[in-house]
Amino acid sequence: MQFRFTLNGLEIIVVKGDITDIEADAIVNAANPYLKHGGGVAGAIVRKGGDIIQRESDEYVRIHGPIPVGGAAVTGAGRLKAKYIIHAVGPVYGEKGGDEKLASAIKSALSKAEELKLNTIALPAISTGVYGYPLEKCAEIMANILKKFSKTALSLSKIIVCLYDEKAFNIFSKVFNKALKADNPAFTMM
């Protein structure tokens, strides 16, 4: 299942699937501040990509300290098809300033990809697992970020929003269609 569109020349693809199977320059991990990859997207990334990802993450935290909520860090991708993992730390739902922190986490991931001059990135629904963020709210925030980002993107030409199940896919597709099509004359469906 997928939903594709172009926004100001930036290709955005919403897919149902496993982010660890995506071929992209970077995949984004919905991380915690200490980069301990036990469950959810993070656990799946380490299981499939190898323990090297956890070792690199531990080293990053040892050197730089925990990642602030809304921030991001980069490690290698081990055995995954991607070159990099961008670990974005989203908020727990209900946390003060949560929407702004979630927006910051998404923006931080995109900024890291631009810093690395990457062409493609895959994003999950950050904070919607154990952190409890409602899928619809995450989709609204992400749609707004992508709308703004599409006007300034330099190296990124394709963003894949990878959703693990059909419910999330349907919610993101509905929200993206409504939010992006209504406000942007450059929106085209493929």
OpenMM code with the backbone's topology and positions (N, CA, C; nanometers):
from openmm import Vec3, app, unit

residues = "MET GLN PHE ARG PHE THR LEU ASN GLY LEU GLU ILE ILE VAL VAL LYS GLY ASP ILE THR ASP ILE GLU ALA ASP ALA ILE VAL ASN ALA ALA ASN PRO TYR LEU LYS HIS GLY GLY GLY VAL ALA GLY ALA ILE VAL ARG LYS GLY GLY ASP ILE ILE GLN ARG GLU SER ASP GLU TYR VAL ARG ILE HIS GLY PRO ILE PRO VAL GLY GLY ALA ALA VAL THR GLY ALA GLY ARG LEU LYS ALA LYS TYR ILE ILE HIS ALA VAL GLY PRO VAL TYR GLY GLU LYS GLY GLY ASP GLU LYS LEU ALA SER ALA ILE LYS SER ALA LEU SER LYS ALA GLU GLU LEU LYS LEU ASN THR ILE ALA LEU PRO ALA ILE SER THR GLY VAL TYR GLY TYR PRO LEU GLU LYS CYS ALA GLU ILE MET ALA ASN ILE LEU LYS LYS PHE SER LYS THR ALA LEU SER LEU SER LYS ILE ILE VAL CYS LEU TYR ASP GLU LYS ALA PHE ASN ILE PHE SER LYS VAL PHE ASN LYS ALA LEU LYS ALA ASP ASN PRO ALA PHE THR MET MET".split()
positions = [
    Vec3(0.0849, -0.1183, 0.0000),
    Vec3(0.0000, 0.0000, 0.0000),
    Vec3(0.0886, 0.1235, 0.0000),
    Vec3(0.0548, 0.2159, -0.0882),
    Vec3(0.1259, 0.3424, -0.0848),
    Vec3(0.0432, 0.4550, -0.1444),
    Vec3(0.0792, 0.5747, -0.1041),
    Vec3(0.0138, 0.6992, -0.1418),
    Vec3(0.1291, 0.7925, -0.1765),
    Vec3(0.1327, 0.8436, -0.2996),
    Vec3(0.2465, 0.9251, -0.3442),
    Vec3(0.1984, 1.0622, -0.3886),
    Vec3(0.2816, 1.1609, -0.3663),
    Vec3(0.2548, 1.2923, -0.4210),
    Vec3(0.3833, 1.3725, -0.4284),
    Vec3(0.3767, 1.4807, -0.5038),
    Vec3(0.4895, 1.5715, -0.5164),
    Vec3(0.4465, 1.7055, -0.4596),
    Vec3(0.5333, 1.7631, -0.3808),
    Vec3(0.5045, 1.8906, -0.3159),
    Vec3(0.6231, 1.9826, -0.3413),
    Vec3(0.6036, 2.0845, -0.4240),
    Vec3(0.7117, 2.1769, -0.4599),
    Vec3(0.8367, 2.1033, -0.5094),
    Vec3(0.8148, 1.9967, -0.5862),
    Vec3(0.9258, 1.9201, -0.6417),
    Vec3(0.9800, 1.8103, -0.5513),
    Vec3(0.9336, 1.8064, -0.4263),
    Vec3(0.9771, 1.7039, -0.3310),
    Vec3(0.8793, 1.5868, -0.3370),
    Vec3(0.9315, 1.4676, -0.3668),
    Vec3(0.8460, 1.3492, -0.3733),
    Vec3(0.8244, 1.2958, -0.2318),
    Vec3(0.6978, 1.2758, -0.1974),
    Vec3(0.6640, 1.2207, -0.0661),
    Vec3(0.5818, 1.0951, -0.0898),
    Vec3(0.6260, 0.9867, -0.0277),
    Vec3(0.5588, 0.8579, -0.0435),
    Vec3(0.5191, 0.8098, 0.0951),
    Vec3(0.3921, 0.7791, 0.1122),
    Vec3(0.3421, 0.7220, 0.2371),
    Vec3(0.3208, 0.5736, 0.2104),
    Vec3(0.3897, 0.4885, 0.2867),
    Vec3(0.3806, 0.3440, 0.2644),
    Vec3(0.3462, 0.2706, 0.3925),
    Vec3(0.2836, 0.1564, 0.3764),
    Vec3(0.2633, 0.0636, 0.4874),
    Vec3(0.3744, -0.0393, 0.4745),
    Vec3(0.4517, -0.0577, 0.5821),
    Vec3(0.5590, -0.1550, 0.5748),
    Vec3(0.6527, -0.1464, 0.6928),
    Vec3(0.7629, -0.2150, 0.6808),
    Vec3(0.8652, -0.2227, 0.7846),
    Vec3(0.9789, -0.1287, 0.7453),
    Vec3(1.0038, -0.0277, 0.8263),
    Vec3(1.1047, 0.0734, 0.7933),
    Vec3(1.2439, 0.0117, 0.7770),
    Vec3(1.2683, -0.1022, 0.8409),
    Vec3(1.4002, -0.1659, 0.8289),
    Vec3(1.4228, -0.2256, 0.6896),
    Vec3(1.3163, -0.2380, 0.6108),
    Vec3(1.3275, -0.2903, 0.4739),
    Vec3(1.3387, -0.1806, 0.3691),
    Vec3(1.3256, -0.0564, 0.4094),
    Vec3(1.3251, 0.0558, 0.3150),
    Vec3(1.4662, 0.0834, 0.2627),
    Vec3(1.4748, 0.1034, 0.1316),
    Vec3(1.6013, 0.1470, 0.0710),
    Vec3(1.5981, 0.2981, 0.0649),
    Vec3(1.6804, 0.3609, 0.1489),
    Vec3(1.6911, 0.5068, 0.1537),
    Vec3(1.8306, 0.5392, 0.2056),
    Vec3(1.8740, 0.6613, 0.1837),
    Vec3(2.0046, 0.7011, 0.2357),
    Vec3(2.0048, 0.6962, 0.3890),
    Vec3(1.8923, 0.7315, 0.4490),
    Vec3(1.8803, 0.7247, 0.5954),
    Vec3(1.7399, 0.6814, 0.6330),
    Vec3(1.7312, 0.6084, 0.7433),
    Vec3(1.6010, 0.5829, 0.8048),
    Vec3(1.6038, 0.6510, 0.9411),
    Vec3(1.4872, 0.6949, 0.9838),
    Vec3(1.4767, 0.7636, 1.1117),
    Vec3(1.4256, 0.6657, 1.2153),
    Vec3(1.4916, 0.6667, 1.3281),
    Vec3(1.4542, 0.5859, 1.4428),
    Vec3(1.3819, 0.6752, 1.5423),
    Vec3(1.2662, 0.6307, 1.5885),
    Vec3(1.1947, 0.7001, 1.6957),
    Vec3(1.2650, 0.6596, 1.8259),
    Vec3(1.3568, 0.7432, 1.8713),
    Vec3(1.4496, 0.7071, 1.9788),
    Vec3(1.4124, 0.7685, 2.1131),
    Vec3(1.4791, 0.7169, 2.2163),
    Vec3(1.4725, 0.7792, 2.3486),
    Vec3(1.6033, 0.8566, 2.3683),
    Vec3(1.6082, 0.9466, 2.4665),
    Vec3(1.7272, 1.0322, 2.4819),
    Vec3(1.8591, 0.9572, 2.5017),
    Vec3(1.8543, 0.8359, 2.5564),
    Vec3(1.9768, 0.7594, 2.5836),
    Vec3(2.0112, 0.6606, 2.4729),
    Vec3(1.9314, 0.6624, 2.3652),
    Vec3(1.9532, 0.5728, 2.2508),
    Vec3(1.9627, 0.4265, 2.2919),
    Vec3(1.8787, 0.3872, 2.3846),
    Vec3(1.8667, 0.2462, 2.4221),
    Vec3(1.7558, 0.1870, 2.3365),
    Vec3(1.7931, 0.0965, 2.2477),
    Vec3(1.7029, 0.0479, 2.1440),
    Vec3(1.6397, -0.0864, 2.1813),
    Vec3(1.5495, -0.0846, 2.2771),
    Vec3(1.4909, -0.2090, 2.3252),
    Vec3(1.3680, -0.2556, 2.2512),
    Vec3(1.2738, -0.1663, 2.2222),
    Vec3(1.1479, -0.2090, 2.1629),
    Vec3(1.1059, -0.1188, 2.0486),
    Vec3(0.9879, -0.1453, 1.9944),
    Vec3(0.9322, -0.0641, 1.8873),
    Vec3(1.0225, -0.0564, 1.7661),
    Vec3(1.0202, 0.0604, 1.7004),
    Vec3(1.1019, 0.0833, 1.5806),
    Vec3(1.2496, 0.0634, 1.6141),
    Vec3(1.2929, 0.1183, 1.7290),
    Vec3(1.4343, 0.1111, 1.7679),
    Vec3(1.4814, -0.0331, 1.7836),
    Vec3(1.4003, -0.1140, 1.8503),
    Vec3(1.4352, -0.2547, 1.8696),
    Vec3(1.4439, -0.3293, 1.7376),
    Vec3(1.3492, -0.3008, 1.6485),
    Vec3(1.3491, -0.3663, 1.5173),
    Vec3(1.4729, -0.3277, 1.4362),
    Vec3(1.5134, -0.2021, 1.4467),
    Vec3(1.6309, -0.1542, 1.3735),
    Vec3(1.7567, -0.2284, 1.4187),
    Vec3(1.7739, -0.2440, 1.5489),
    Vec3(1.8929, -0.3125, 1.6003),
    Vec3(1.8881, -0.4625, 1.5700),
    Vec3(1.7699, -0.5232, 1.5834),
    Vec3(1.7585, -0.6667, 1.5529),
    Vec3(1.7982, -0.6946, 1.4086),
    Vec3(1.7541, -0.6113, 1.3176),
    Vec3(1.7816, -0.6352, 1.1765),
    Vec3(1.9169, -0.5786, 1.1322),
    Vec3(1.9573, -0.4645, 1.1878),
    Vec3(2.0807, -0.3991, 1.1455),
    Vec3(2.2043, -0.4444, 1.2202),
    Vec3(2.1851, -0.5091, 1.3361),
    Vec3(2.2983, -0.5605, 1.4125),
    Vec3(2.3333, -0.4773, 1.5351),
    Vec3(2.4061, -0.5405, 1.6268),
    Vec3(2.4452, -0.4773, 1.7534),
    Vec3(2.5371, -0.3572, 1.7353),
    Vec3(2.6020, -0.3460, 1.6200),
    Vec3(2.6892, -0.2313, 1.5940),
    Vec3(2.6124, -0.1007, 1.6107),
    Vec3(2.4833, -0.1015, 1.5776),
    Vec3(2.4008, 0.0198, 1.5901),
    Vec3(2.3890, 0.0592, 1.7370),
    Vec3(2.3662, -0.0386, 1.8249),
    Vec3(2.3575, -0.0076, 1.9675),
    Vec3(2.4935, 0.0388, 2.0203),
    Vec3(2.6007, -0.0254, 1.9763),
    Vec3(2.7349, 0.0160, 2.0215),
    Vec3(2.7663, 0.1591, 1.9789),
    Vec3(2.7360, 0.1930, 1.8533),
    Vec3(2.7585, 0.3305, 1.8063),
    Vec3(2.6710, 0.4295, 1.8830),
    Vec3(2.5490, 0.3882, 1.9135),
    Vec3(2.4576, 0.4743, 1.9893),
    Vec3(2.5100, 0.4984, 2.1303),
    Vec3(2.5574, 0.3918, 2.1948),
    Vec3(2.6140, 0.4051, 2.3301),
    Vec3(2.7347, 0.4991, 2.3279),
    Vec3(2.8182, 0.4857, 2.2264),
    Vec3(2.9361, 0.5711, 2.2140),
    Vec3(2.8959, 0.7175, 2.1937),
    Vec3(2.7928, 0.7397, 2.1118),
    Vec3(2.7453, 0.8757, 2.0897),
    Vec3(2.7014, 0.9389, 2.2229),
    Vec3(2.6213, 0.8661, 2.2995),
    Vec3(2.5716, 0.9190, 2.4275),
    Vec3(2.6865, 0.9373, 2.5263),
    Vec3(2.7833, 0.8461, 2.5253),
    Vec3(2.8993, 0.8592, 2.6149),
    Vec3(2.9748, 0.9891, 2.5870),
    Vec3(2.9906, 1.0217, 2.4593),
    Vec3(3.0665, 1.1409, 2.4200),
    Vec3(2.9840, 1.2697, 2.4313),
    Vec3(2.8604, 1.2660, 2.3830),
    Vec3(2.7790, 1.3877, 2.3711),
    Vec3(2.6712, 1.4028, 2.4782),
    Vec3(2.6441, 1.2975, 2.5529),
    Vec3(2.5357, 1.3014, 2.6498),
    Vec3(2.4027, 1.2668, 2.5837),
    Vec3(2.2970, 1.2576, 2.6652),
    Vec3(2.1659, 1.2232, 2.6104),
    Vec3(2.1183, 1.3276, 2.5081),
    Vec3(2.0375, 1.2828, 2.4151),
    Vec3(1.9815, 1.3717, 2.3133),
    Vec3(1.8580, 1.4391, 2.3726),
    Vec3(1.8474, 1.5702, 2.3612),
    Vec3(1.7284, 1.6370, 2.4145),
    Vec3(1.6034, 1.5990, 2.3346),
    Vec3(1.4896, 1.6017, 2.4006),
    Vec3(1.3636, 1.5765, 2.3308),
    Vec3(1.3501, 1.6836, 2.2227),
    Vec3(1.3217, 1.6394, 2.1018),
    Vec3(1.3145, 1.7298, 1.9873),
    Vec3(1.4425, 1.7306, 1.9055),
    Vec3(1.5467, 1.6665, 1.9559),
    Vec3(1.6756, 1.6629, 1.8876),
    Vec3(1.6963, 1.5336, 1.8106),
    Vec3(1.8128, 1.5233, 1.7472),
    Vec3(1.8450, 1.4040, 1.6682),
    Vec3(1.9960, 1.3813, 1.6669),
    Vec3(2.0340, 1.2562, 1.6457),
    Vec3(2.1741, 1.2158, 1.6340),
    Vec3(2.1847, 1.1158, 1.5190),
    Vec3(2.3057, 1.0964, 1.4691),
    Vec3(2.3265, 1.0077, 1.3536),
    Vec3(2.4262, 0.8982, 1.3893),
    Vec3(2.3944, 0.7747, 1.3470),
    Vec3(2.4892, 0.6634, 1.3550),
    Vec3(2.4871, 0.5921, 1.2192),
    Vec3(2.5770, 0.4960, 1.2057),
    Vec3(2.5730, 0.4092, 1.0891),
    Vec3(2.4495, 0.3200, 1.0958),
    Vec3(2.4252, 0.2480, 0.9870),
    Vec3(2.3045, 0.1660, 0.9773),
    Vec3(2.3319, 0.0159, 0.9816),
    Vec3(2.4530, -0.0243, 1.0181),
    Vec3(2.4820, -0.1669, 1.0283),
    Vec3(2.4525, -0.2403, 0.8989),
    Vec3(2.3755, -0.3480, 0.9098),
    Vec3(2.3421, -0.4313, 0.7930),
    Vec3(2.2168, -0.3864, 0.7181),
    Vec3(2.1590, -0.2754, 0.7577),
    Vec3(2.0378, -0.2281, 0.6898),
    Vec3(2.0714, -0.1763, 0.5505),
    Vec3(1.9694, -0.1550, 0.4682),
    Vec3(1.9890, -0.1047, 0.3320),
    Vec3(2.0251, 0.0430, 0.3309),
    Vec3(1.9988, 0.1127, 0.4402),
    Vec3(2.0300, 0.2557, 0.4516),
    Vec3(2.1780, 0.2744, 0.4830),
    Vec3(2.2285, 0.3968, 0.4621),
    Vec3(2.3657, 0.4308, 0.4988),
    Vec3(2.3733, 0.4795, 0.6430),
    Vec3(2.2668, 0.5486, 0.6857),
    Vec3(2.2643, 0.6105, 0.8184),
    Vec3(2.1328, 0.5844, 0.8890),
    Vec3(2.1396, 0.5933, 1.0212),
    Vec3(2.0186, 0.6004, 1.1025),
    Vec3(2.0214, 0.7359, 1.1706),
    Vec3(1.9134, 0.8084, 1.1558),
    Vec3(1.8973, 0.9354, 1.2253),
    Vec3(1.8018, 0.9077, 1.3409),
    Vec3(1.8539, 0.9202, 1.4622),
    Vec3(1.7770, 0.8907, 1.5832),
    Vec3(1.7106, 1.0195, 1.6296),
    Vec3(1.5788, 1.0287, 1.6127),
    Vec3(1.5031, 1.1484, 1.6512),
    Vec3(1.4272, 1.1194, 1.7802),
    Vec3(1.4416, 1.2079, 1.8776),
    Vec3(1.3777, 1.1885, 2.0080),
    Vec3(1.2510, 1.2728, 2.0154),
    Vec3(1.1382, 1.2041, 2.0125),
    Vec3(1.0093, 1.2722, 2.0247),
    Vec3(0.9625, 1.2747, 2.1686),
    Vec3(0.8560, 1.3484, 2.1947),
    Vec3(0.8024, 1.3612, 2.3299),
    Vec3(0.7048, 1.2495, 2.3653),
    Vec3(0.6822, 1.2350, 2.4938),
    Vec3(0.5749, 1.1495, 2.5443),
    Vec3(0.4463, 1.2313, 2.5319),
    Vec3(0.3380, 1.1693, 2.4857),
    Vec3(0.2115, 1.2411, 2.4712),
    Vec3(0.1673, 1.2967, 2.6063),
    Vec3(0.1277, 1.4217, 2.6070),
    Vec3(0.0846, 1.4879, 2.7296),
    Vec3(0.1946, 1.5709, 2.7938),
    Vec3(0.3179, 1.5538, 2.7473),
    Vec3(0.4312, 1.6312, 2.7972),
    Vec3(0.4098, 1.7784, 2.7600),
    Vec3(0.4480, 1.8684, 2.8482),
    Vec3(0.4330, 2.0118, 2.8213),
    Vec3(0.5091, 2.0487, 2.6936),
    Vec3(0.4410, 2.1201, 2.6030),
    Vec3(0.5023, 2.1598, 2.4765),
    Vec3(0.5241, 2.0433, 2.3821),
    Vec3(0.4488, 1.9367, 2.3997),
    Vec3(0.4686, 1.8147, 2.3215),
    Vec3(0.4603, 1.8336, 2.1709),
    Vec3(0.3611, 1.9083, 2.1239),
    Vec3(0.3462, 1.9265, 1.9790),
    Vec3(0.4690, 1.9957, 1.9201),
    Vec3(0.5189, 2.0986, 1.9907),
    Vec3(0.6374, 2.1703, 1.9434),
    Vec3(0.7601, 2.0790, 1.9462),
    Vec3(0.7701, 1.9942, 2.0482),
    Vec3(0.8836, 1.9019, 2.0578),
    Vec3(0.8778, 1.7955, 1.9487),
    Vec3(0.7572, 1.7488, 1.9166),
    Vec3(0.7433, 1.6513, 1.8081),
    Vec3(0.7808, 1.7166, 1.6751),
    Vec3(0.7338, 1.8379, 1.6526),
    Vec3(0.7702, 1.9107, 1.5305),
    Vec3(0.9223, 1.9284, 1.5234),
    Vec3(0.9838, 1.9595, 1.6355),
    Vec3(1.1284, 1.9777, 1.6405),
    Vec3(1.2020, 1.8478, 1.6076),
    Vec3(1.1526, 1.7343, 1.6576),
    Vec3(1.2157, 1.6050, 1.6293),
    Vec3(1.2122, 1.5747, 1.4793),
    Vec3(1.0989, 1.6026, 1.4165),
    Vec3(1.0854, 1.5780, 1.2720),
    Vec3(1.1782, 1.6718, 1.1954),
    Vec3(1.1770, 1.8010, 1.2326),
    Vec3(1.2644, 1.8993, 1.1668),
    Vec3(1.4114, 1.8636, 1.1872),
    Vec3(1.4464, 1.8196, 1.3082),
    Vec3(1.5859, 1.7823, 1.3366),
    Vec3(1.6311, 1.6667, 1.2487),
    Vec3(1.5442, 1.5679, 1.2285),
    Vec3(1.5781, 1.4545, 1.1417),
    Vec3(1.6012, 1.5018, 0.9984),
    Vec3(1.5129, 1.5873, 0.9483),
    Vec3(1.5279, 1.6386, 0.8119),
    Vec3(1.6539, 1.7242, 0.7997),
    Vec3(1.6838, 1.8033, 0.9020),
    Vec3(1.8048, 1.8874, 0.9011),
    Vec3(1.9313, 1.8030, 0.8984),
    Vec3(1.9326, 1.6933, 0.9772),
    Vec3(2.0497, 1.6042, 0.9760),
    Vec3(2.0691, 1.5450, 0.8369),
    Vec3(1.9605, 1.5073, 0.7712),
    Vec3(1.9698, 1.4518, 0.6356),
    Vec3(2.0256, 1.5558, 0.5392),
    Vec3(1.9826, 1.6790, 0.5539),
    Vec3(2.0333, 1.7864, 0.4681),
    Vec3(2.1815, 1.8118, 0.4965),
    Vec3(2.2204, 1.8109, 0.6241),
    Vec3(2.3622, 1.8300, 0.6600),
    Vec3(2.4500, 1.7243, 0.5932),
    Vec3(2.3975, 1.6017, 0.5873),
    Vec3(2.4711, 1.4905, 0.5266),
    Vec3(2.4572, 1.4875, 0.3740),
    Vec3(2.3803, 1.5809, 0.3200),
    Vec3(2.3548, 1.5916, 0.1760),
    Vec3(2.2925, 1.4636, 0.1190),
    Vec3(2.1963, 1.4094, 0.1921),
    Vec3(2.1292, 1.2868, 0.1501),
    Vec3(2.0169, 1.3192, 0.0515),
    Vec3(1.9813, 1.2209, -0.0306),
    Vec3(1.8719, 1.2374, -0.1266),
    Vec3(1.7402, 1.1801, -0.0780),
    Vec3(1.7478, 1.0718, 0.0014),
    Vec3(1.6249, 1.0040, 0.0450),
    Vec3(1.6297, 0.9754, 0.1943),
    Vec3(1.5130, 0.9842, 0.2569),
    Vec3(1.5009, 0.9559, 0.3994),
    Vec3(1.3666, 0.8880, 0.4233),
    Vec3(1.3630, 0.7968, 0.5205),
    Vec3(1.2382, 0.7312, 0.5592),
    Vec3(1.2079, 0.7676, 0.7039),
    Vec3(1.0873, 0.8158, 0.7278),
    Vec3(1.0416, 0.8575, 0.8610),
    Vec3(0.9326, 0.7650, 0.9131),
    Vec3(0.9377, 0.7277, 1.0407),
    Vec3(0.8247, 0.6574, 1.1011),
    Vec3(0.7300, 0.7600, 1.1647),
    Vec3(0.6242, 0.7120, 1.2252),
    Vec3(0.5323, 0.7984, 1.2995),
    Vec3(0.5920, 0.8176, 1.4397),
    Vec3(0.6823, 0.9139, 1.4522),
    Vec3(0.7575, 0.9369, 1.5758),
    Vec3(0.6632, 0.9632, 1.6936),
    Vec3(0.6938, 0.9001, 1.8052),
    Vec3(0.6230, 0.9161, 1.9334),
    Vec3(0.4859, 0.8488, 1.9403),
    Vec3(0.4453, 0.7755, 1.8359),
    Vec3(0.3109, 0.7164, 1.8378),
    Vec3(0.3071, 0.5758, 1.8972),
    Vec3(0.4231, 0.5201, 1.9297),
    Vec3(0.4270, 0.3867, 1.9912),
    Vec3(0.4101, 0.3990, 2.1416),
    Vec3(0.5115, 0.3570, 2.2162),
    Vec3(0.5027, 0.3592, 2.3624),
    Vec3(0.4894, 0.5006, 2.4181),
    Vec3(0.5275, 0.6029, 2.3397),
    Vec3(0.5137, 0.7416, 2.3868),
    Vec3(0.3707, 0.7931, 2.3736),
    Vec3(0.2822, 0.7161, 2.3079),
    Vec3(0.1385, 0.7407, 2.3124),
    Vec3(0.0806, 0.8542, 2.2305),
    Vec3(0.1586, 0.9143, 2.1408),
    Vec3(0.1043, 1.0249, 2.0614),
    Vec3(-0.0048, 0.9728, 1.9684),
    Vec3(-0.1186, 1.0420, 1.9585),
    Vec3(-0.2229, 0.9990, 1.8656),
    Vec3(-0.1734, 1.0076, 1.7206),
    Vec3(-0.2044, 0.9071, 1.6431),
    Vec3(-0.1610, 0.9026, 1.5034),
    Vec3(-0.2056, 1.0258, 1.4259),
    Vec3(-0.3299, 1.0673, 1.4448),
    Vec3(-0.3813, 1.1822, 1.3701),
    Vec3(-0.3031, 1.3096, 1.4023),
    Vec3(-0.2699, 1.3301, 1.5292),
    Vec3(-0.1945, 1.4489, 1.5707),
    Vec3(-0.0536, 1.4444, 1.5113),
    Vec3(0.0114, 1.3287, 1.5162),
    Vec3(0.1449, 1.3139, 1.4570),
    Vec3(0.1390, 1.3420, 1.3069),
    Vec3(0.0374, 1.2897, 1.2398),
    Vec3(0.0230, 1.3101, 1.0953),
    Vec3(0.0034, 1.4584, 1.0634),
    Vec3(-0.0775, 1.5282, 1.1428),
    Vec3(-0.1005, 1.6716, 1.1206),
    Vec3(0.0294, 1.7503, 1.1352),
    Vec3(0.1040, 1.7197, 1.2415),
    Vec3(0.2304, 1.7892, 1.2662),
    Vec3(0.3288, 1.7600, 1.1527),
    Vec3(0.3395, 1.6328, 1.1135),
    Vec3(0.4322, 1.5962, 1.0072),
    Vec3(0.3923, 1.6611, 0.8747),
    Vec3(0.2637, 1.6648, 0.8428),
    Vec3(0.2174, 1.7275, 0.7186),
    Vec3(0.2572, 1.8750, 0.7155),
    Vec3(0.2403, 1.9440, 0.8268),
    Vec3(0.2778, 2.0859, 0.8328),
    Vec3(0.4271, 2.1057, 0.8155),
    Vec3(0.5068, 2.0188, 0.8780),
    Vec3(0.6526, 2.0271, 0.8633),
    Vec3(0.6918, 2.0025, 0.7177),
    Vec3(0.6356, 1.8990, 0.6563),
    Vec3(0.6708, 1.8660, 0.5183),
    Vec3(0.6298, 1.9769, 0.4217),
    Vec3(0.5158, 2.0404, 0.4484),
    Vec3(0.4696, 2.1510, 0.3647),
    Vec3(0.5739, 2.2636, 0.3654),
    Vec3(0.6203, 2.3003, 0.4828),
    Vec3(0.7211, 2.4068, 0.4949),
    Vec3(0.8562, 2.3608, 0.4391),
    Vec3(0.8955, 2.2383, 0.4736),
    Vec3(1.0253, 2.1867, 0.4315),
    Vec3(1.0358, 2.1764, 0.2794),
    Vec3(0.9253, 2.1433, 0.2130),
    Vec3(0.9279, 2.1264, 0.0671),
    Vec3(0.9705, 2.2546, -0.0049),
    Vec3(0.9546, 2.3682, 0.0599),
    Vec3(0.9910, 2.4966, -0.0016),
    Vec3(1.1400, 2.5273, 0.0123),
    Vec3(1.2084, 2.4574, 0.1030),
    Vec3(1.3494, 2.4896, 0.1299),
    Vec3(1.4442, 2.3710, 0.1133),
    Vec3(1.3912, 2.2530, 0.0814),
    Vec3(1.4745, 2.1330, 0.0692),
    Vec3(1.5850, 2.1558, -0.0334),
    Vec3(1.7047, 2.1139, 0.0008),
    Vec3(1.8185, 2.1291, -0.0900),
    Vec3(1.8573, 1.9948, -0.1492),
    Vec3(1.9096, 1.9041, -0.0661),
    Vec3(1.9552, 1.7755, -0.1188),
    Vec3(1.8441, 1.6706, -0.1200),
    Vec3(1.7566, 1.6742, -0.0214),
    Vec3(1.6514, 1.5721, -0.0157),
    Vec3(1.5542, 1.5880, -0.1321),
    Vec3(1.5327, 1.4778, -0.2032),
    Vec3(1.4379, 1.4788, -0.3144),
    Vec3(1.3219, 1.3824, -0.2913),
    Vec3(1.3398, 1.2899, -0.1939),
    Vec3(1.2331, 1.1938, -0.1660),
    Vec3(1.2263, 1.1670, -0.0157),
    Vec3(1.1038, 1.1771, 0.0373),
    Vec3(1.0780, 1.1442, 0.1772),
    Vec3(0.9750, 1.0323, 0.1790),
    Vec3(1.0101, 0.9239, 0.2453),
    Vec3(0.9199, 0.8094, 0.2591),
    Vec3(0.8690, 0.8093, 0.4024),
    Vec3(0.7386, 0.8158, 0.4187),
    Vec3(0.6785, 0.8055, 0.5514),
    Vec3(0.6315, 0.6614, 0.5625),
    Vec3(0.6993, 0.5849, 0.6478),
    Vec3(0.6748, 0.4412, 0.6573),
    Vec3(0.5944, 0.4099, 0.7835),
    Vec3(0.4778, 0.3517, 0.7630),
    Vec3(0.3856, 0.3223, 0.8730),
    Vec3(0.3667, 0.1721, 0.8844),
    Vec3(0.3734, 0.1231, 1.0066),
    Vec3(0.3802, -0.0197, 1.0299),
    Vec3(0.2500, -0.0946, 1.0027),
    Vec3(0.1370, -0.0300, 1.0265),
    Vec3(0.0113, -0.1045, 1.0075),
    Vec3(-0.0894, -0.0252, 0.9240),
    Vec3(-0.1961, -0.0937, 0.8871),
    Vec3(-0.2961, -0.0355, 0.7979),
    Vec3(-0.3686, 0.0825, 0.8627),
    Vec3(-0.3944, 0.0737, 0.9924),
    Vec3(-0.4627, 0.1838, 1.0625),
    Vec3(-0.3812, 0.3130, 1.0501),
    Vec3(-0.2522, 0.3052, 1.0810),
    Vec3(-0.1660, 0.4237, 1.0720),
    Vec3(-0.1580, 0.4727, 0.9280),
    Vec3(-0.1440, 0.3812, 0.8336),
    Vec3(-0.1370, 0.4186, 0.6923),
    Vec3(-0.2629, 0.4954, 0.6514),
    Vec3(-0.3787, 0.4446, 0.6887),
    Vec3(-0.5045, 0.5088, 0.6503),
    Vec3(-0.5179, 0.6478, 0.7128),
    Vec3(-0.4800, 0.6610, 0.8391),
    Vec3(-0.4886, 0.7911, 0.9070),
    Vec3(-0.3936, 0.8911, 0.8417),
    Vec3(-0.2689, 0.8531, 0.8201),
    Vec3(-0.1719, 0.9444, 0.7582),
    Vec3(-0.2150, 0.9820, 0.6167),
    Vec3(-0.2638, 0.8862, 0.5393),
    Vec3(-0.3076, 0.9152, 0.4023),
    Vec3(-0.4200, 1.0174, 0.4033),
    Vec3(-0.5172, 0.9993, 0.4914),
    Vec3(-0.6320, 1.0908, 0.5013),
    Vec3(-0.5861, 1.2305, 0.5437),
    Vec3(-0.5059, 1.2376, 0.6485),
    Vec3(-0.4593, 1.3673, 0.6997),
    Vec3(-0.3714, 1.4379, 0.5967),
    Vec3(-0.2769, 1.3662, 0.5353),
    Vec3(-0.1884, 1.4270, 0.4358),
    Vec3(-0.2693, 1.4796, 0.3168),
    Vec3(-0.3632, 1.3990, 0.2681),
    Vec3(-0.4440, 1.4400, 0.1538),
    Vec3(-0.5173, 1.5704, 0.1852),
    Vec3(-0.5787, 1.5768, 0.3017),
    Vec3(-0.6554, 1.6957, 0.3413),
    Vec3(-0.5625, 1.8158, 0.3640),
    Vec3(-0.4570, 1.7981, 0.4410),
    Vec3(-0.3701, 1.9099, 0.4798),
    Vec3(-0.2863, 1.9631, 0.3650),
    Vec3(-0.2370, 1.8752, 0.2810),
    Vec3(-0.1438, 1.9180, 0.1775),
    Vec3(-0.2128, 1.9596, 0.0485),
    Vec3(-0.3168, 1.8915, 0.0125),
    Vec3(-0.3866, 1.9236, -0.1119),
    Vec3(-0.4592, 2.0568, -0.1010),
    Vec3(-0.5213, 2.0819, 0.0127),
    Vec3(-0.6023, 2.2020, 0.0298),
    Vec3(-0.5206, 2.3301, 0.0248),
    Vec3(-0.4018, 2.3276, 0.0815),
    Vec3(-0.3238, 2.4504, 0.0967),
    Vec3(-0.2169, 2.4742, -0.0081),
    Vec3(-0.1931, 2.3791, -0.0959),
    Vec3(-0.0775, 2.3936, -0.1828),
    Vec3(-0.1119, 2.3648, -0.3280),
    Vec3(-0.1073, 2.4659, -0.4143),
    Vec3(-0.1391, 2.4429, -0.5557),
    Vec3(-0.0363, 2.3545, -0.6264),
    Vec3(0.0833, 2.3382, -0.5677),
    Vec3(0.1859, 2.2532, -0.6296),
    Vec3(0.1677, 2.1062, -0.5938),
    Vec3(0.0667, 2.0736, -0.5160),
    Vec3(0.0399, 1.9359, -0.4746),
    Vec3(-0.0123, 1.8569, -0.5931),
    Vec3(0.0482, 1.7430, -0.6211),
    Vec3(-0.0043, 1.6543, -0.7255),
    Vec3(-0.0006, 1.5112, -0.6738),
    Vec3(-0.1044, 1.4376, -0.7016),
    Vec3(-0.1121, 1.2963, -0.6625),
    Vec3(-0.0550, 1.2106, -0.7738),
    Vec3(0.0160, 1.1035, -0.7347),
    Vec3(0.0669, 1.0097, -0.8342),
    Vec3(0.0131, 0.8719, -0.8031),
] * unit.nanometer
topology = app.Topology()
chain = topology.addChain("A")
for resn in residues:
    res = topology.addResidue(resn, chain)
    for name in ("N", "CA", "C"):
        topology.addAtom(name, app.Element.getBySymbol(name[0]), res)
